[in-house]
Amino acid sequence: MALSIMYLFTKVKSGSAMVELKTLNLKVNHGIEGDINADPISPRQVLIVRYEDIFDLSIQPGELRENIVVQGREFDNFIPGSLLTFESGATIRLTFHCEPCKRIAHLVESLKSIQSKRGILGVVITSGQIKAGSNFQVEANKFPALSENPYQRFLNFIIKIPCGKVVTYKQIIKGIGVDNSYLRAIPIYLKKTLTADYPVHRILDSKGYLITHVSQQKNKLEMEGVQVLSEADLLKNFNKSFVEIKDYLWEDSNLYLE
């Protein structure tokens, strides 16, 4: 059986329903044009589901909030690290499995029953338009698969932060492909990492303030050429150090393109 696209969906804004379309425009360093999950540093720009999996679970296309429903492929090839190539020349790298969560709990008897069938997330590698009913090819193991463990993705992300650049908690959340609820986990990840040689001093909270979990953070940043300011200079009643994020923020849109 030919490998083909059965359905295409997009979500325009938070709280809105999935919209079925005949075509989707894929854009490198972005994701799906007009989709709420489009983001240059995210490893979850696209969610792809096998029709065979949702059929077995009596789930209707679109209910998992997926973007692409495919059919006719060998299960062994539909794995993180595979490259999907569409008729237009557009390509998607599969990154890691989408984790079952309480948002879809009403669709299944147990979340365990949909483990590994929730779909696989992906990143647009080459721009182009894809169409429902069209065919595509798949090549397994074209890229390293991203870890299914968010903490490991956190480690892999922070080691890439260049000297003289910073990231915020929010950037980390986007860059490792987890829900905003993981913001509370970042301090825990930091504490686990402090004893190892990771550049955690380049991490700021979501407003650009230095964090209490890292010793000598101000000195380490200044040694790398990052200017650290103090709110005492501006408001006269605080002594909280911060960095002008717009001047030093690291945003590598090529993070998952190779």
ZADO-1210 file (C-alpha; in nm, 4 decimals, padded with zeros to 6 digits):
<atoms>
<atom x="00.0000" y="00.0000" z="00.0000" code="MET" pos="1"/>
<atom x="00.1257" y="00.3485" z="-00.0830" code="ALA" pos="2"/>
<atom x="00.2286" y="00.5728" z="00.2027" code="LEU" pos="3"/>
<atom x="-00.0231" y="00.8535" z="00.2069" code="SER" pos="4"/>
<atom x="-00.1740" y="01.1458" z="00.3962" code="ILE" pos="5"/>
<atom x="-00.5358" y="01.0873" z="00.4986" code="MET" pos="6"/>
<atom x="-00.6205" y="01.4028" z="00.6965" code="TYR" pos="7"/>
<atom x="-00.4671" y="01.7403" z="00.7753" code="LEU" pos="8"/>
<atom x="-00.5532" y="01.9619" z="01.0718" code="PHE" pos="9"/>
<atom x="-00.4409" y="02.2882" z="01.2253" code="THR" pos="10"/>
<atom x="-00.5168" y="02.4817" z="01.5412" code="LYS" pos="11"/>
<atom x="-00.5160" y="02.8586" z="01.5136" code="VAL" pos="12"/>
<atom x="-00.5347" y="02.9663" z="01.8772" code="LYS" pos="13"/>
<atom x="-00.5570" y="02.8337" z="02.2295" code="SER" pos="14"/>
<atom x="-00.8998" y="02.6974" z="02.3149" code="GLY" pos="15"/>
<atom x="-01.0137" y="02.6694" z="01.9548" code="SER" pos="16"/>
<atom x="-01.1111" y="02.3466" z="01.7821" code="ALA" pos="17"/>
<atom x="-00.8934" y="02.1666" z="01.5295" code="MET" pos="18"/>
<atom x="-00.9711" y="02.2723" z="01.1730" code="VAL" pos="19"/>
<atom x="-00.9523" y="02.0162" z="00.8933" code="GLU" pos="20"/>
<atom x="-00.7827" y="02.1414" z="00.5764" code="LEU" pos="21"/>
<atom x="-00.6926" y="02.0013" z="00.2370" code="LYS" pos="22"/>
<atom x="-00.3423" y="02.1502" z="00.2438" code="THR" pos="23"/>
<atom x="-00.0873" y="02.2656" z="00.4992" code="LEU" pos="24"/>
<atom x="00.2045" y="02.4973" z="00.4331" code="ASN" pos="25"/>
<atom x="00.5189" y="02.3812" z="00.6079" code="LEU" pos="26"/>
<atom x="00.7877" y="02.6402" z="00.6753" code="LYS" pos="27"/>
<atom x="01.1412" y="02.5677" z="00.7912" code="VAL" pos="28"/>
<atom x="01.2440" y="02.7494" z="01.1113" code="ASN" pos="29"/>
<atom x="00.8748" y="02.7901" z="01.1880" code="HIS" pos="30"/>
<atom x="00.6467" y="02.4870" z="01.1550" code="GLY" pos="31"/>
<atom x="00.2949" y="02.4917" z="01.0093" code="ILE" pos="32"/>
<atom x="00.1926" y="02.8354" z="00.8865" code="GLU" pos="33"/>
<atom x="-00.0929" y="02.9681" z="01.0981" code="GLY" pos="34"/>
<atom x="-00.0681" y="02.6930" z="01.3604" code="ASP" pos="35"/>
<atom x="-00.0500" y="02.7699" z="01.7322" code="ILE" pos="36"/>
<atom x="00.2478" y="02.5379" z="01.7801" code="ASN" pos="37"/>
<atom x="00.4679" y="02.7043" z="01.5199" code="ALA" pos="38"/>
<atom x="00.7948" y="02.8048" z="01.6859" code="ASP" pos="39"/>
<atom x="01.1513" y="02.8149" z="01.5483" code="PRO" pos="40"/>
<atom x="01.3181" y="02.6376" z="01.8426" code="ILE" pos="41"/>
<atom x="01.0491" y="02.3819" z="01.9230" code="SER" pos="42"/>
<atom x="01.0994" y="02.0094" z="01.8531" code="PRO" pos="43"/>
<atom x="00.7198" y="01.9677" z="01.8435" code="ARG" pos="44"/>
<atom x="00.6106" y="02.1821" z="01.5479" code="GLN" pos="45"/>
<atom x="00.4053" y="01.8990" z="01.3971" code="VAL" pos="46"/>
<atom x="00.2192" y="01.5987" z="01.5407" code="LEU" pos="47"/>
<atom x="00.1748" y="01.2972" z="01.3120" code="ILE" pos="48"/>
<atom x="-00.0505" y="01.0024" z="01.3929" code="VAL" pos="49"/>
<atom x="-00.0928" y="00.6663" z="01.2196" code="ARG" pos="50"/>
<atom x="-00.4513" y="00.6021" z="01.1171" code="TYR" pos="51"/>
<atom x="-00.4075" y="00.2350" z="01.2025" code="GLU" pos="52"/>
<atom x="-00.3355" y="00.3264" z="01.5654" code="ASP" pos="53"/>
<atom x="-00.6342" y="00.5540" z="01.6215" code="ILE" pos="54"/>
<atom x="-00.8658" y="00.3157" z="01.4333" code="PHE" pos="55"/>
<atom x="-00.7737" y="00.0365" z="01.6736" code="ASP" pos="56"/>
<atom x="-00.8646" y="00.2667" z="01.9641" code="LEU" pos="57"/>
<atom x="-01.1878" y="00.3959" z="01.8031" code="SER" pos="58"/>
<atom x="-01.0519" y="00.7528" z="01.8054" code="ILE" pos="59"/>
<atom x="-01.1662" y="00.9868" z="01.5303" code="GLN" pos="60"/>
<atom x="-00.9114" y="01.1804" z="01.3215" code="PRO" pos="61"/>
<atom x="-00.8378" y="01.5170" z="01.4830" code="GLY" pos="62"/>
<atom x="-00.9363" y="01.4131" z="01.8359" code="GLU" pos="63"/>
<atom x="-00.5745" y="01.3759" z="01.9445" code="LEU" pos="64"/>
<atom x="-00.5128" y="01.7296" z="01.8177" code="ARG" pos="65"/>
<atom x="-00.2765" y="01.5932" z="01.5583" code="GLU" pos="66"/>
<atom x="-00.1823" y="01.7794" z="01.2417" code="ASN" pos="67"/>
<atom x="-00.1301" y="01.4898" z="01.0032" code="ILE" pos="68"/>
<atom x="-00.2940" y="01.1480" z="00.9883" code="VAL" pos="69"/>
<atom x="-00.1061" y="00.8972" z="00.7729" code="VAL" pos="70"/>
<atom x="-00.1717" y="00.5424" z="00.6625" code="GLN" pos="71"/>
<atom x="-00.0146" y="00.2489" z="00.4841" code="GLY" pos="72"/>
<atom x="00.3281" y="00.2604" z="00.6396" code="ARG" pos="73"/>
<atom x="00.5328" y="-00.0056" z="00.8070" code="GLU" pos="74"/>
<atom x="00.5279" y="00.0497" z="01.1805" code="PHE" pos="75"/>
<atom x="00.9019" y="-00.0218" z="01.2082" code="ASP" pos="76"/>
<atom x="00.9811" y="00.2915" z="01.0054" code="ASN" pos="77"/>
<atom x="00.7474" y="00.5250" z="01.1919" code="PHE" pos="78"/>
<atom x="00.9951" y="00.6057" z="01.4680" code="ILE" pos="79"/>
<atom x="01.1754" y="00.9106" z="01.6046" code="PRO" pos="80"/>
<atom x="01.4740" y="00.9920" z="01.3861" code="GLY" pos="81"/>
<atom x="01.2927" y="00.9119" z="01.0604" code="SER" pos="82"/>
<atom x="01.2716" y="01.1596" z="00.7723" code="LEU" pos="83"/>
<atom x="00.9399" y="01.2069" z="00.5898" code="LEU" pos="84"/>
<atom x="00.9681" y="01.3406" z="00.2335" code="THR" pos="85"/>
<atom x="00.6507" y="01.4664" z="00.0620" code="PHE" pos="86"/>
<atom x="00.5702" y="01.5093" z="-00.3067" code="GLU" pos="87"/>
<atom x="00.6332" y="01.8847" z="-00.2928" code="SER" pos="88"/>
<atom x="00.9816" y="01.8322" z="-00.1543" code="GLY" pos="89"/>
<atom x="00.8791" y="01.9331" z="00.1973" code="ALA" pos="90"/>
<atom x="01.0426" y="01.7228" z="00.4683" code="THR" pos="91"/>
<atom x="00.9796" y="01.6576" z="00.8378" code="ILE" pos="92"/>
<atom x="01.2160" y="01.5092" z="01.0945" code="ARG" pos="93"/>
<atom x="01.0401" y="01.2948" z="01.3556" code="LEU" pos="94"/>
<atom x="01.1765" y="01.3905" z="01.6984" code="THR" pos="95"/>
<atom x="01.0093" y="01.1968" z="01.9818" code="PHE" pos="96"/>
<atom x="00.6795" y="01.0360" z="02.0808" code="HIS" pos="97"/>
<atom x="00.4027" y="01.2625" z="02.2020" code="CYS" pos="98"/>
<atom x="00.3344" y="01.1668" z="02.5611" code="GLU" pos="99"/>
<atom x="-00.0199" y="01.0630" z="02.6632" code="PRO" pos="100"/>
<atom x="-00.1699" y="01.3211" z="02.8968" code="CYS" pos="101"/>
<atom x="-00.4903" y="01.3957" z="03.0847" code="LYS" pos="102"/>
<atom x="-00.6183" y="01.6096" z="02.7960" code="ARG" pos="103"/>
<atom x="-00.6947" y="01.2939" z="02.5999" code="ILE" pos="104"/>
<atom x="-00.7858" y="01.0708" z="02.8951" code="ALA" pos="105"/>
<atom x="-01.1550" y="01.0840" z="02.8035" code="HIS" pos="106"/>
<atom x="-01.0797" y="00.9156" z="02.4692" code="LEU" pos="107"/>
<atom x="-00.9301" y="00.5945" z="02.6048" code="VAL" pos="108"/>
<atom x="-00.9918" y="00.3447" z="02.8840" code="GLU" pos="109"/>
<atom x="-00.6437" y="00.4137" z="03.0185" code="SER" pos="110"/>
<atom x="-00.3509" y="00.6291" z="02.9086" code="LEU" pos="111"/>
<atom x="-00.1390" y="00.3155" z="02.9086" code="LYS" pos="112"/>
<atom x="-00.3456" y="00.1809" z="02.6185" code="SER" pos="113"/>
<atom x="-00.2329" y="00.4691" z="02.3960" code="ILE" pos="114"/>
<atom x="00.1335" y="00.4625" z="02.4939" code="GLN" pos="115"/>
<atom x="00.3440" y="00.4906" z="02.1735" code="SER" pos="116"/>
<atom x="00.0218" y="00.5382" z="01.9734" code="LYS" pos="117"/>
<atom x="-00.0341" y="00.9033" z="02.0679" code="ARG" pos="118"/>
<atom x="00.1675" y="01.0060" z="01.7619" code="GLY" pos="119"/>
<atom x="00.5182" y="01.1296" z="01.6935" code="ILE" pos="120"/>
<atom x="00.6243" y="01.4926" z="01.7000" code="LEU" pos="121"/>
<atom x="00.8353" y="01.6482" z="01.4320" code="GLY" pos="122"/>
<atom x="01.0236" y="01.9497" z="01.2979" code="VAL" pos="123"/>
<atom x="00.9984" y="02.0964" z="00.9484" code="VAL" pos="124"/>
<atom x="01.3335" y="02.0516" z="00.7739" code="ILE" pos="125"/>
<atom x="01.2381" y="02.1703" z="00.4239" code="THR" pos="126"/>
<atom x="00.9553" y="02.4100" z="00.3377" code="SER" pos="127"/>
<atom x="00.6689" y="02.3144" z="00.1073" code="GLY" pos="128"/>
<atom x="00.2991" y="02.2414" z="00.0831" code="GLN" pos="129"/>
<atom x="00.1504" y="01.9033" z="00.1693" code="ILE" pos="130"/>
<atom x="-00.1903" y="01.7804" z="00.0517" code="LYS" pos="131"/>
<atom x="-00.4443" y="01.5334" z="00.1846" code="ALA" pos="132"/>
<atom x="-00.4479" y="01.2270" z="-00.0400" code="GLY" pos="133"/>
<atom x="-00.0877" y="01.2695" z="-00.1538" code="SER" pos="134"/>
<atom x="00.1903" y="01.0178" z="-00.1032" code="ASN" pos="135"/>
<atom x="00.5196" y="01.0476" z="00.0791" code="PHE" pos="136"/>
<atom x="00.8335" y="00.8498" z="00.1540" code="GLN" pos="137"/>
<atom x="00.9972" y="00.7631" z="00.4836" code="VAL" pos="138"/>
<atom x="01.3597" y="00.6923" z="00.5683" code="GLU" pos="139"/>
<atom x="01.4308" y="00.5522" z="00.9126" code="ALA" pos="140"/>
<atom x="01.7298" y="00.6555" z="01.1254" code="ASN" pos="141"/>
<atom x="01.8193" y="00.9634" z="00.9211" code="LYS" pos="142"/>
<atom x="01.8598" y="01.1658" z="01.2423" code="PHE" pos="143"/>
<atom x="01.9324" y="01.0884" z="01.6059" code="PRO" pos="144"/>
<atom x="01.6102" y="01.0343" z="01.7971" code="ALA" pos="145"/>
<atom x="01.5535" y="01.2844" z="02.0768" code="LEU" pos="146"/>
<atom x="01.5287" y="01.1375" z="02.4236" code="SER" pos="147"/>
<atom x="01.1820" y="01.0532" z="02.5512" code="GLU" pos="148"/>
<atom x="01.3013" y="01.1791" z="02.8912" code="ASN" pos="149"/>
<atom x="01.2426" y="01.5576" z="02.9355" code="PRO" pos="150"/>
<atom x="01.5339" y="01.5906" z="03.1792" code="TYR" pos="151"/>
<atom x="01.7727" y="01.4403" z="02.9258" code="GLN" pos="152"/>
<atom x="01.6413" y="01.6792" z="02.6599" code="ARG" pos="153"/>
<atom x="01.7004" y="01.9595" z="02.9111" code="PHE" pos="154"/>
<atom x="02.0645" y="01.8555" z="02.9459" code="LEU" pos="155"/>
<atom x="02.1101" y="01.8235" z="02.5713" code="ASN" pos="156"/>
<atom x="01.9601" y="02.1695" z="02.5256" code="PHE" pos="157"/>
<atom x="02.1633" y="02.3619" z="02.7827" code="ILE" pos="158"/>
<atom x="02.5014" y="02.2272" z="02.6703" code="ILE" pos="159"/>
<atom x="02.4408" y="02.4017" z="02.3383" code="LYS" pos="160"/>
<atom x="02.3947" y="02.7499" z="02.4874" code="ILE" pos="161"/>
<atom x="02.6945" y="02.9494" z="02.3584" code="PRO" pos="162"/>
<atom x="02.9286" y="03.1532" z="02.5732" code="CYS" pos="163"/>
<atom x="02.7953" y="03.5072" z="02.6125" code="GLY" pos="164"/>
<atom x="02.4323" y="03.4058" z="02.5556" code="LYS" pos="165"/>
<atom x="02.1453" y="03.3312" z="02.7930" code="VAL" pos="166"/>
<atom x="01.8144" y="03.1474" z="02.7870" code="VAL" pos="167"/>
<atom x="01.5070" y="03.1835" z="03.0053" code="THR" pos="168"/>
<atom x="01.2880" y="02.9200" z="03.1657" code="TYR" pos="169"/>
<atom x="01.0300" y="02.9830" z="02.8932" code="LYS" pos="170"/>
<atom x="01.2894" y="02.9288" z="02.6201" code="GLN" pos="171"/>
<atom x="01.3894" y="02.6002" z="02.7775" code="ILE" pos="172"/>
<atom x="01.0268" y="02.4858" z="02.7892" code="ILE" pos="173"/>
<atom x="00.9892" y="02.5558" z="02.4174" code="LYS" pos="174"/>
<atom x="01.3301" y="02.4183" z="02.3265" code="GLY" pos="175"/>
<atom x="01.2819" y="02.0801" z="02.4950" code="ILE" pos="176"/>
<atom x="00.9225" y="02.0429" z="02.3801" code="GLY" pos="177"/>
<atom x="00.7254" y="02.0198" z="02.7023" code="VAL" pos="178"/>
<atom x="00.4060" y="02.1749" z="02.8353" code="ASP" pos="179"/>
<atom x="00.4134" y="02.5027" z="03.0297" code="ASN" pos="180"/>
<atom x="00.3353" y="02.3049" z="03.3432" code="SER" pos="181"/>
<atom x="00.7006" y="02.1969" z="03.3354" code="TYR" pos="182"/>
<atom x="00.8074" y="02.5478" z="03.4383" code="LEU" pos="183"/>
<atom x="00.7931" y="02.4315" z="03.7986" code="ARG" pos="184"/>
<atom x="01.0276" y="02.1442" z="03.7130" code="ALA" pos="185"/>
<atom x="01.3108" y="02.3634" z="03.5824" code="ILE" pos="186"/>
<atom x="01.4419" y="02.4551" z="03.9331" code="PRO" pos="187"/>
<atom x="01.4418" y="02.0836" z="04.0164" code="ILE" pos="188"/>
<atom x="01.6359" y="02.0068" z="03.6982" code="TYR" pos="189"/>
<atom x="01.8832" y="02.2805" z="03.7860" code="LEU" pos="190"/>
<atom x="01.9483" y="02.1427" z="04.1327" code="LYS" pos="191"/>
<atom x="02.0087" y="01.7964" z="03.9857" code="LYS" pos="192"/>
<atom x="02.2579" y="01.9443" z="03.7396" code="THR" pos="193"/>
<atom x="02.4644" y="02.1706" z="03.9662" code="LEU" pos="194"/>
<atom x="02.7199" y="01.9030" z="04.0562" code="THR" pos="195"/>
<atom x="02.7990" y="01.8369" z="03.6881" code="ALA" pos="196"/>
<atom x="02.9821" y="02.0578" z="03.4409" code="ASP" pos="197"/>
<atom x="02.6876" y="02.2202" z="03.2628" code="TYR" pos="198"/>
<atom x="02.6581" y="02.5932" z="03.1792" code="PRO" pos="199"/>
<atom x="02.3610" y="02.6501" z="03.4086" code="VAL" pos="200"/>
<atom x="02.4804" y="03.0035" z="03.4829" code="HIS" pos="201"/>
<atom x="02.3460" y="03.0958" z="03.1375" code="ARG" pos="202"/>
<atom x="01.9904" y="03.0237" z="03.2500" code="ILE" pos="203"/>
<atom x="01.7639" y="03.3045" z="03.3734" code="LEU" pos="204"/>
<atom x="01.4108" y="03.2972" z="03.5043" code="ASP" pos="205"/>
<atom x="01.1331" y="03.3865" z="03.2622" code="SER" pos="206"/>
<atom x="01.1661" y="03.7604" z="03.3350" code="LYS" pos="207"/>
<atom x="01.5429" y="03.7714" z="03.2940" code="GLY" pos="208"/>
<atom x="01.6419" y="03.7653" z="03.6622" code="TYR" pos="209"/>
<atom x="01.9391" y="03.5683" z="03.7868" code="LEU" pos="210"/>
<atom x="01.8385" y="03.2545" z="03.9740" code="ILE" pos="211"/>
<atom x="01.9165" y="03.1553" z="04.3301" code="THR" pos="212"/>
<atom x="02.0142" y="02.7981" z="04.2465" code="HIS" pos="213"/>
<atom x="02.3427" y="02.8952" z="04.0773" code="VAL" pos="214"/>
<atom x="02.6385" y="03.0261" z="04.2743" code="SER" pos="215"/>
<atom x="02.8575" y="03.3019" z="04.1303" code="GLN" pos="216"/>
<atom x="02.6162" y="03.3417" z="03.8399" code="GLN" pos="217"/>
<atom x="02.6740" y="03.7162" z="03.8100" code="LYS" pos="218"/>
<atom x="03.0518" y="03.6784" z="03.7971" code="ASN" pos="219"/>
<atom x="03.0377" y="03.3931" z="03.5483" code="LYS" pos="220"/>
<atom x="02.8096" y="03.5852" z="03.3126" code="LEU" pos="221"/>
<atom x="03.0188" y="03.9002" z="03.3322" code="GLU" pos="222"/>
<atom x="03.3327" y="03.7005" z="03.2530" code="MET" pos="223"/>
<atom x="03.1576" y="03.5961" z="02.9297" code="GLU" pos="224"/>
<atom x="03.0741" y="03.9555" z="02.8395" code="GLY" pos="225"/>
<atom x="02.7122" y="03.9565" z="02.9553" code="VAL" pos="226"/>
<atom x="02.6130" y="04.2803" z="03.1277" code="GLN" pos="227"/>
<atom x="02.4332" y="04.2145" z="03.4548" code="VAL" pos="228"/>
<atom x="02.2227" y="04.5030" z="03.5839" code="LEU" pos="229"/>
<atom x="02.0589" y="04.5680" z="03.9172" code="SER" pos="230"/>
<atom x="01.7080" y="04.6922" z="03.9816" code="GLU" pos="231"/>
<atom x="01.8510" y="04.9113" z="04.2578" code="ALA" pos="232"/>
<atom x="01.9823" y="05.1342" z="03.9802" code="ASP" pos="233"/>
<atom x="01.6336" y="05.1732" z="03.8343" code="LEU" pos="234"/>
<atom x="01.3789" y="05.1467" z="04.1128" code="LEU" pos="235"/>
<atom x="01.5916" y="05.2401" z="04.4162" code="LYS" pos="236"/>
<atom x="01.4226" y="04.9821" z="04.6334" code="ASN" pos="237"/>
<atom x="01.5413" y="04.6453" z="04.5074" code="PHE" pos="238"/>
<atom x="01.8751" y="04.4791" z="04.4729" code="ASN" pos="239"/>
<atom x="01.7867" y="04.2103" z="04.2230" code="LYS" pos="240"/>
<atom x="02.0216" y="04.1327" z="03.9364" code="SER" pos="241"/>
<atom x="01.8932" y="04.0827" z="03.5828" code="PHE" pos="242"/>
<atom x="02.0011" y="04.0710" z="03.2192" code="VAL" pos="243"/>
<atom x="01.8438" y="04.2569" z="02.9279" code="GLU" pos="244"/>
<atom x="01.7127" y="03.9468" z="02.7522" code="ILE" pos="245"/>
<atom x="01.6780" y="04.1108" z="02.4116" code="LYS" pos="246"/>
<atom x="02.0525" y="04.1781" z="02.4034" code="ASP" pos="247"/>
<atom x="02.1772" y="03.8313" z="02.4919" code="TYR" pos="248"/>
<atom x="01.8984" y="03.5792" z="02.4266" code="LEU" pos="249"/>
<atom x="02.0045" y="03.2654" z="02.2423" code="TRP" pos="250"/>
<atom x="01.7534" y="03.1502" z="01.9791" code="GLU" pos="251"/>
<atom x="01.9003" y="02.8879" z="01.7490" code="ASP" pos="252"/>
<atom x="01.6413" y="02.8099" z="01.4825" code="SER" pos="253"/>
<atom x="01.8730" y="02.5405" z="01.3424" code="ASN" pos="254"/>
<atom x="01.8687" y="02.3483" z="01.6698" code="LEU" pos="255"/>
<atom x="01.6900" y="02.0427" z="01.5300" code="TYR" pos="256"/>
<atom x="01.7651" y="02.0762" z="01.1592" code="LEU" pos="257"/>
<atom x="02.0687" y="01.8507" z="01.1597" code="GLU" pos="258"/>
</atoms>
